[in-house]
Amino acid sequence: MSGPKSPPDIGEEKARSTSQKDRLTTTERGTGAEQKETSSINTPAPRISSNEIPPNISAFSRIEDQKVSFYFTARESDFSVSSDSQVLGTTGKEIAKVSSKFYKALCMEGSGILNKNNLCLNFANRCFSIKPNGCKDINIPKESDFPTGSARPVMSTSGKVIARVSSKFFMVLCKTGSGILKDGSCVKFEGYRFNILPSGCKGITARRYWMVPFHTLAVNEKEIPYEGVYYIPKTRNLKLPNGEAHDGYWFAHDTGGHFESSNNRIDMYCDKKVWVRWMESNVAETLSPLEMYRVDEATKQKVYAKYHQLLGR
């Protein structure tokens, strides 16, 4: 069987579509028209990394096959220039004004790079306001109807904590847009807030690691524990943009709202939209199953040591 084709040019591509799948809500991202990719049939063999970590399959634990999808960091340069949408920081201060299409992609993917100074933004939290006149709709969800918990903060538009609620009530609150807290306050969803990331960072995962292209996985924590290292045979020796061969190892560092209702599902981080189609061609089509293993502790430590600088730790 012939190897994968060479990836497309790694310059700043102008992708024509916006999103793959919603990381911030429970809805699925839609796919649009894709930039035409270039590839070469006669490509040199990928370079093998000098600190190669051979897979010891006999020591790994096979887990259930996972359906794959992909996500990336949105780029303002891929969209028409306009300033009809406001991007706000966690305190409510304006960071930038961008086009509505880029803002939508930024919210969907969870991270994005601005044209100005190449600033990279990362989703911080949803924010809510307290409705002074209360909630009139009797069908609005009530915190008192859900199990007690304090795992998720309900943030105000100024960045202050209004209340801490259970994960289940928080997800319903985000889905419906409003809800009644135990103290009787009615809160309403107002929008998203973002952080400015350090230079060179493409995004921050749910576990506060830097997102590493072609190595970060978003997972359902109930099925795949965070911070584990996983081996995906189909990605081993895949030629990466820097010419090196993929070692097959991935970090379970991220998650997304859609995992609340998705079983046996993973998302692979690809950095740029143009790489999504390429990954679908050379690894797996979206929602196709992939063979996957949890590595042993010794291999896990070696993989973390290999990538510790890229992980921002």
Secondary structure, 3 states (H helix, E strand, C coil): CCCCCCCCCCCCCCCCCCCCCCCCCCCCCCCCCCCCCCCCCCCCCCECCCCCCCCCHHHCEEEEEEEEEEECCEEHHHCCCCCCEEEEECCCCEEEEECHHHHHHHHHHCEEECCHHHCEEEEEEEEEEECCCCCCCCCCCEHHHCCCCCCEEEEECCCCEEEEECHHHHHHHHHHCEEECCCCCEEEEEEEEEEECCCCCCCECCCCCECCCCCEEECCCCCCCCCCEEECHHHCCCECCCCEECCCEEEEEECCHHHHCCCCEEEEECCCHHHHHHHHHHCCCCCCEEEEEECCHHHHHHHHHHHCCCCCC
